[in-house]
């Protein structure tokens, strides 16, 4: 038997007294709950006795007391700008941060706009990556996007914003296509560009620094005249300039590189054109306070001169440098040293293009060697 009271319904079960009432969940849904008041004893002997009613009233006061609302997790876009981006800027190379910012602006910002960490689930990420694949993005791009997104959520876990990183369980319904073979320039193509398509000395020098000496774009714009020894034909490589930030090179090297005569001649011509400065940026912008923005320079100078059909990017010149050195020396370590890679596997995997005639030439050489031993 049970009686109804406006502040909760008391009932007896298993020789104990309980109060039943309704509470609203976080999402506003009413849910019936029960709370044990006490066991039956001499003092608490019925659902209507004063002692049981007093326990019911005491508990229901706490039930109706306003409860603190759960703190909403921040918007993911706000967390990126306020927490994650400042953290990686403080701990990573500017070139690495630059790459992360590109991924964020091109892919993640639109996806995360208006979303909070609390409401984000693995199926959201899976659908997003699957759509990228359907749009034609390859394995490398999808992997980079996934890595950055997971990194943001892992950082939020460390900060106590969320308990679990949902990106650990993100999977795609279809496989991303393998990346296309990266482009490069042969020595013949490079010299044709320098001699016939680039009338400006600074443009010729930039292309040769990338395509013959293997410098990264950030290392090229980070060069100062103090690093250029025109008499000894040496070039000190120790810093890089990325999005307004001057720092060490990507691999932290500080080396003096011997210059090719062609590169040295271009340096001397460019030095003379700038009225022979003894210090400052080798490639200054109009104000002279900072170096050129290499992206703007590509759009305004290099790409129009070389032509859209033949333009493959500055890194294509750098990849070409690795291949050219390896073919000339027969030793990939020469390319590794020129490109300043810490690991030879990086040079072999990304910066040395396989010569398509290598097998045929190898078979011919083997035939010739075997014929000598008959």
LOZAKE-531213 format. One record per residue (C-alpha): z, x, y. Coordinates in Angstrom, 2 decimals. Each point is the difference from the previous one (the first is absolute). Layout:
# LOZAKE-531213
@up=Z&east=X&north=Y
...
# end
This chain:
# LOZAKE-531213
@up=0.00&east=0.00&north=0.00
@up=-0.82&east=1.25&north=3.48
@up=0.56&east=-1.24&north=3.53
@up=-2.19&east=0.68&north=3.06
@up=1.47&east=1.46&north=3.15
@up=-2.09&east=0.58&north=3.16
@up=0.74&east=3.70&north=-0.06
@up=-1.01&east=0.55&north=-3.62
@up=0.21&east=-1.62&north=-3.41
@up=2.89&east=1.02&north=-2.24
@up=-0.49&east=-0.12&north=-3.76
@up=1.81&east=1.24&north=-3.08
@up=-1.57&east=2.05&north=-2.77
@up=1.44&east=2.23&north=-2.73
@up=3.55&east=-0.69&north=1.21
@up=-0.80&east=1.27&north=3.51
@up=-0.82&east=-1.59&north=3.35
@up=-3.23&east=0.68&north=1.91
@up=-1.58&east=-1.11&north=3.26
@up=-3.70&east=-0.78&north=0.15
@up=-2.00&east=0.06&north=3.25
@up=-3.38&east=0.90&north=1.48
@up=-0.96&east=3.18&north=1.82
@up=-3.23&east=0.99&north=1.67
@up=-1.73&east=3.14&north=-1.22
@up=-1.57&east=2.55&north=2.36
@up=-3.33&east=-1.82&north=-0.12
@up=1.65&east=-3.35&north=0.87
@up=0.02&east=-1.63&north=-3.45
@up=3.09&east=-2.01&north=-1.00
@up=1.67&east=1.25&north=-3.15
@up=2.93&east=-1.57&north=-1.88
@up=2.75&east=2.49&north=-0.74
@up=3.46&east=-0.15&north=-1.56
@up=3.16&east=1.94&north=0.66
@up=3.07&east=0.22&north=-2.22
@up=3.16&east=-1.04&north=1.81
@up=2.71&east=0.57&north=-2.65
@up=1.09&east=-0.58&north=-3.57
@up=1.91&east=-3.17&north=-0.93
@up=3.77&east=0.55&north=0.08
@up=3.16&east=-1.88&north=0.91
@up=-0.73&east=0.20&north=3.73
@up=-3.74&east=-0.59&north=-0.29
@up=-0.11&east=-2.88&north=-2.42
@up=-2.84&east=-2.25&north=1.23
@up=-3.08&east=-0.11&north=2.22
@up=1.88&east=-2.16&north=2.48
@up=3.26&east=1.94&north=0.27
@up=0.90&east=1.50&north=3.38
@up=-0.05&east=3.60&north=-1.27
@up=-3.59&east=-0.28&north=-1.33
@up=-1.18&east=-1.82&north=3.14
@up=1.53&east=2.75&north=2.15
@up=-1.88&east=2.69&north=-1.95
@up=-3.21&east=-2.00&north=0.37
@up=0.46&east=-0.37&north=3.77
@up=0.85&east=3.68&north=0.41
@up=-3.13&east=1.09&north=-1.83
@up=-2.31&east=-2.44&north=1.80
@up=1.12&east=1.38&north=3.36
@up=-1.47&east=3.37&north=-1.02
@up=-3.16&east=-1.68&north=-1.31
@up=-0.72&east=-1.70&north=3.33
@up=0.87&east=3.06&north=2.04
@up=-3.21&east=1.40&north=1.61
@up=-1.34&east=2.82&north=-2.13
@up=-1.56&east=3.12&north=1.49
@up=-3.75&east=-0.17&north=-0.17
@up=-1.66&east=2.76&north=-1.99
@up=-1.50&east=2.68&north=2.19
@up=-3.76&east=-0.25&north=-0.05
@up=-1.82&east=3.15&north=-1.02
@up=-2.23&east=1.48&north=2.68
@up=-3.72&east=-0.56&north=0.23
@up=-1.81&east=2.70&north=-1.95
@up=-2.15&east=0.89&north=3.02
@up=3.10&east=0.46&north=2.16
@up=1.62&east=2.17&north=-2.66
@up=-3.12&east=2.17&north=-0.17
@up=0.02&east=0.56&north=3.77
@up=3.76&east=0.31&north=0.53
@up=1.18&east=1.79&north=-3.16
@up=-2.63&east=1.32&north=-2.37
@up=-2.51&east=1.53&north=2.42
@up=2.63&east=1.92&north=2.04
@up=1.48&east=1.34&north=-3.25
@up=-3.25&east=1.37&north=-1.39
@up=-0.95&east=1.43&north=3.39
@up=3.21&east=1.99&north=-0.06
@up=-0.50&east=1.30&north=-3.53
@up=-3.72&east=0.27&north=-0.77
@up=-2.97&east=1.94&north=1.33
@up=-1.87&east=-1.72&north=2.87
@up=-3.16&east=0.00&north=-2.15
@up=1.83&east=-1.90&north=-2.76
@up=1.46&east=-2.48&north=2.47
@up=-3.46&east=-0.43&north=1.49
@up=-1.32&east=-1.00&north=-3.42
@up=2.84&east=-2.49&north=-0.51
@up=-0.65&east=-1.56&north=3.39
@up=-3.68&east=-0.43&north=-0.87
@up=0.90&east=-1.77&north=-3.26
@up=2.47&east=-2.24&north=1.82
@up=-2.44&east=-0.95&north=2.77
@up=-2.97&east=-0.54&north=-2.30
@up=1.67&east=-1.84&north=-2.88
@up=3.74&east=-0.68&north=0.01
@up=0.76&east=-1.23&north=3.51
@up=-2.05&east=-3.18&north=-0.35
@up=1.37&east=-0.66&north=-3.50
@up=3.65&east=0.39&north=1.04
@up=-0.21&east=-1.84&north=3.34
@up=2.54&east=-2.85&north=0.08
@up=1.56&east=0.96&north=-3.34
@up=3.63&east=0.94&north=-0.63
@up=1.35&east=2.19&north=-2.79
@up=1.95&east=-2.89&north=-1.55
@up=-3.04&east=-2.18&north=-0.56
@up=-2.23&east=2.73&north=-1.38
@up=-0.65&east=-0.06&north=-3.75
@up=-2.12&east=2.09&north=-2.39
@up=-2.74&east=-2.63&north=-0.26
@up=-0.62&east=0.32&north=3.75
@up=-0.78&east=3.70&north=-0.39
@up=-2.06&east=-0.57&north=-3.14
@up=-2.19&east=-2.58&north=1.73
@up=-0.41&east=2.27&north=3.03
@up=-1.09&east=3.05&north=-2.01
@up=-2.31&east=-2.11&north=-2.15
@up=-1.69&east=-1.29&north=3.15
@up=-0.49&east=3.59&north=1.21
@up=-1.71&east=0.86&north=-3.28
@up=-2.23&east=-3.07&north=0.24
@up=-0.92&east=1.09&north=3.54
@up=-1.35&east=3.25&north=-1.42
@up=2.86&east=2.47&north=0.52
@up=0.34&east=2.66&north=-2.67
@up=2.85&east=1.52&north=-1.97
@up=0.97&east=2.56&north=2.60
@up=0.31&east=-2.49&north=2.87
@up=1.86&east=-2.57&north=-2.10
@up=2.40&east=2.68&north=-1.27
@up=0.71&east=1.22&north=3.55
@up=0.64&east=-3.55&north=1.24
@up=2.30&east=-0.75&north=-2.92
@up=1.90&east=3.26&north=0.46
@up=0.69&east=-0.61&north=3.69
@up=1.03&east=-3.63&north=-0.54
@up=2.38&east=1.02&north=-2.79
@up=1.37&east=2.80&north=2.17
@up=0.88&east=-2.46&north=2.77
@up=1.85&east=-2.27&north=-2.41
@up=1.78&east=2.93&north=-1.69
@up=1.21&east=1.08&north=3.42
@up=1.28&east=-3.54&north=0.61
@up=1.93&east=0.18&north=-3.29
@up=1.63&east=3.24&north=1.13
@up=0.96&east=-1.65&north=3.30
@up=1.56&east=-2.97&north=-1.85
@up=-2.50&east=-2.47&north=1.42
@up=-1.01&east=-1.14&north=-3.50
@up=1.31&east=0.69&north=-3.49
@up=-3.23&east=0.45&north=-1.96
@up=-3.44&east=1.36&north=0.84
@up=-2.50&east=-2.69&north=-1.12
@up=-2.90&east=2.47&north=0.17
@up=1.26&east=1.62&north=-3.20
@up=-1.37&east=-3.04&north=-1.84
@up=-3.24&east=-0.39&north=1.94
@up=-3.05&east=0.05&north=-2.26
@up=-3.62&east=-0.91&north=0.61
@up=-2.03&east=-2.45&north=-2.05
@up=-3.05&east=2.25&north=0.03
@up=-0.50&east=3.75&north=0.09
@up=-1.16&east=1.70&north=3.16
@up=-3.31&east=1.85&north=-0.31
@up=0.14&east=3.75&north=-0.28
@up=-0.50&east=1.76&north=3.33
@up=-3.48&east=1.12&north=0.90
@up=-0.70&east=3.70&north=-0.09
@up=1.11&east=1.54&north=3.29
@up=-2.75&east=1.23&north=2.29
@up=-0.65&east=3.58&north=1.05
@up=-2.59&east=2.10&north=1.82
@up=-1.95&east=2.82&north=-1.60
@up=-0.49&east=3.26&north=1.85
@up=-3.64&east=-0.92&north=0.70
@up=0.99&east=-3.38&north=1.44
@up=2.75&east=1.56&north=2.13
@up=-2.30&east=2.63&north=1.50
@up=-2.66&east=-2.62&north=0.72
@up=2.60&east=-2.04&north=1.91
@up=1.27&east=3.00&north=1.97
@up=-3.46&east=1.36&north=0.87
@up=-1.95&east=-3.20&north=0.58
@up=2.32&east=-2.91&north=0.77
@up=2.89&east=1.35&north=2.05
@up=-1.02&east=1.42&north=3.39
@up=3.61&east=0.34&north=1.17
@up=1.81&east=3.25&north=-0.82
@up=3.37&east=-1.70&north=-0.48
@up=-1.53&east=-2.45&north=-2.49
@up=-1.62&east=2.85&north=-1.94
@up=3.30&east=1.87&north=-0.07
@up=1.98&east=-3.00&north=-1.22
@up=-2.47&east=-0.66&north=-2.82
@up=0.03&east=3.67&north=-1.05
@up=3.80&east=0.18&north=0.07
@up=0.09&east=-2.99&north=-2.36
@up=-3.07&east=0.77&north=-2.11
@up=0.15&east=3.80&north=-0.28
@up=3.68&east=0.82&north=0.45
@up=1.42&east=-3.21&north=-1.47
@up=2.38&east=-0.97&north=2.84
@up=1.42&east=-3.50&north=0.14
@up=-0.82&east=-2.10&north=3.11
@up=3.65&east=0.17&north=1.11
@up=-0.07&east=3.80&north=-0.32
@up=-3.21&east=0.27&north=2.01
@up=1.32&east=-1.96&north=2.98
@up=3.33&east=1.86&north=-0.26
@up=-1.62&east=3.39&north=0.64
@up=0.99&east=1.90&north=3.14
@up=-1.69&east=3.04&north=1.50
@up=3.13&east=1.99&north=-0.77
@up=-0.91&east=-0.53&north=-3.69
@up=-3.54&east=1.40&north=0.40
@up=-0.46&east=3.77&north=-0.16
@up=-3.60&east=0.51&north=1.08
@up=0.19&east=3.79&north=-0.27
@up=1.36&east=0.12&north=-3.55
@up=-1.87&east=-3.09&north=-1.14
@up=3.22&east=-1.64&north=-1.21
@up=1.20&east=-3.58&north=0.31
@up=3.69&east=-0.89&north=-0.30
@up=0.56&east=-3.33&north=-1.72
@up=3.56&east=-1.28&north=0.41
@up=0.04&east=-3.37&north=1.75
@up=-1.60&east=-3.45&north=0.01
@up=-0.31&east=-2.75&north=2.61
@up=0.16&east=-3.65&north=-1.10
@up=0.21&east=-3.03&north=2.31
@up=1.70&east=1.84&north=2.81
@up=2.32&east=2.00&north=-2.25
@up=-0.26&east=3.77&north=-0.43
@up=1.55&east=1.34&north=-3.18
@up=-0.55&east=2.31&north=-2.92
@up=-3.00&east=-0.32&north=-2.28
@up=0.10&east=-2.48&north=-2.88
@up=1.06&east=2.69&north=-2.47
@up=2.07&east=1.98&north=2.51
@up=-2.13&east=3.13&north=-0.22
@up=-0.17&east=2.70&north=2.68
@up=-2.95&east=2.26&north=-0.82
@up=-2.61&east=2.13&north=1.72
@up=-3.49&east=-0.82&north=-1.21
@up=-2.99&east=2.33&north=0.29
@up=-2.82&east=-1.65&north=1.93
@up=-3.63&east=-0.13&north=-1.04
@up=-2.34&east=1.64&north=2.48
@up=-1.60&east=-3.39&north=0.71
@up=3.39&east=-1.53&north=0.80
@up=1.03&east=3.02&north=2.08
@up=-3.23&east=-0.21&north=1.99
@up=0.57&east=-3.70&north=0.71
@up=3.58&east=0.72&north=1.07
@up=-1.23&east=2.64&north=2.45
@up=-2.66&east=-2.31&north=1.43
@up=2.49&east=-2.87&north=0.38
@up=2.58&east=2.37&north=1.52
@up=-2.53&east=1.14&north=2.59
@up=-1.03&east=-3.58&north=0.79
@up=3.65&east=-0.84&north=0.78
@up=0.28&east=3.01&north=2.40
@up=1.79&east=2.18&north=-2.57
@up=3.49&east=-1.55&north=-0.16
@up=2.81&east=2.12&north=-1.44
@up=2.16&east=-2.93&north=-1.03
@up=-0.05&east=-3.74&north=-0.49
@up=-1.87&east=-2.32&north=-2.33
@up=-3.27&east=1.18&north=-1.49
@up=-1.32&east=-3.56&north=0.21
@up=1.73&east=-1.56&north=3.04
@up=-0.44&east=-3.56&north=1.16
@up=-1.16&east=-0.79&north=3.53
@up=3.47&east=0.48&north=1.49
@up=0.52&east=3.26&north=-1.86
@up=3.58&east=-0.95&north=-0.82
@up=-0.75&east=-1.07&north=-3.55
@up=-2.70&east=0.72&north=-2.57
@up=-2.84&east=-2.42&north=-0.64
@up=0.60&east=-3.12&north=-2.06
@up=-2.03&east=0.96&north=-3.05
@up=-0.70&east=-3.63&north=-0.92
@up=-1.42&east=-0.76&north=3.42
@up=-1.97&east=3.25&north=-0.11
@up=-1.57&east=-0.98&north=-3.32
@up=-1.04&east=-3.38&north=1.37
@up=-1.30&east=1.33&north=3.31
@up=-1.58&east=3.31&north=-1.03
@up=-0.32&east=0.87&north=-3.69
@up=-1.03&east=-3.26&north=-1.61
@up=-2.75&east=-0.87&north=2.56
@up=-1.42&east=3.54&north=-0.15
@up=-0.01&east=0.31&north=-3.80
@up=-1.09&east=-3.59&north=-0.52
@up=1.69&east=-2.87&north=-1.79
@up=-2.12&east=0.53&north=-3.11
@up=1.10&east=3.62&north=-0.41
@up=3.58&east=-0.24&north=1.31
@up=2.55&east=0.35&north=-2.82
@up=3.16&east=0.92&north=1.94
@up=1.70&east=3.22&north=1.00
@up=1.73&east=0.25&north=-3.36
@up=-3.43&east=0.09&north=-1.65
@up=-0.56&east=3.32&north=1.80
@up=3.38&east=1.24&north=-1.24
@up=-0.83&east=-1.00&north=-3.59
@up=-3.31&east=1.75&north=0.38
@up=1.78&east=3.19&north=1.06
@up=1.97&east=0.02&north=-3.25
@up=-3.12&east=-0.48&north=-2.08
@up=-2.02&east=2.62&north=1.91
@up=2.71&east=2.67&north=-0.38
@up=0.45&east=-0.73&north=-3.69
@up=-3.73&east=0.20&north=-0.72
@up=-0.38&east=3.26&north=1.96
@up=3.04&east=1.76&north=-1.45
@up=0.16&east=-1.66&north=-3.40
@up=3.74&east=-0.28&north=0.63
@up=1.72&east=-3.30&north=1.05
@up=3.00&east=1.98&north=1.24
@up=-2.10&east=1.09&north=2.99
@up=-0.46&east=-3.67&north=0.90
@up=3.69&east=-0.72&north=-0.59
@up=1.00&east=2.76&north=2.42
@up=-2.53&east=-1.03&north=2.63
@up=1.05&east=-3.65&north=-0.18
@up=3.70&east=0.98&north=-0.01
@up=0.90&east=-2.07&north=-3.05
@up=3.32&east=0.67&north=-1.68
@up=-1.38&east=-1.11&north=-3.36
@up=-3.35&east=1.09&north=-1.46
@up=-0.32&east=-3.36&north=-1.78
@up=-0.30&east=-1.73&north=3.37
@up=-2.91&east=2.25&north=0.91
@up=-1.70&east=-0.53&north=-3.33
@up=0.53&east=-3.77&north=-0.08
@up=-0.94&east=-0.97&north=3.55
@up=-1.72&east=2.86&north=1.83
@up=-2.39&east=1.68&north=-2.41
@up=-3.06&east=-2.05&north=-0.85
@up=-1.46&east=0.53&north=-3.44
@up=-3.44&east=1.53&north=0.06
@up=-2.25&east=-2.45&north=-1.85
@up=-2.20&east=2.76&north=-1.41
@up=2.96&east=2.03&north=-1.27
@up=-0.40&east=-1.06&north=-3.65
@up=-3.73&east=0.75&north=-0.12
@up=0.54&east=3.37&north=1.67
@up=2.84&east=0.78&north=-2.37
@up=-2.11&east=-0.82&north=-3.06
@up=-2.80&east=2.22&north=1.32
@up=2.40&east=2.90&north=0.61
@up=1.49&east=-0.43&north=-3.48
@up=-3.49&east=0.02&north=-1.54
@up=-0.80&east=3.22&north=1.84
@up=3.22&east=1.63&north=-1.20
@up=-0.59&east=-1.08&north=-3.59
@up=-3.54&east=1.37&north=0.06
@up=1.38&east=3.45&north=0.88
@up=2.23&east=-0.05&north=-3.08
@up=-2.69&east=-0.90&north=-2.56
# end
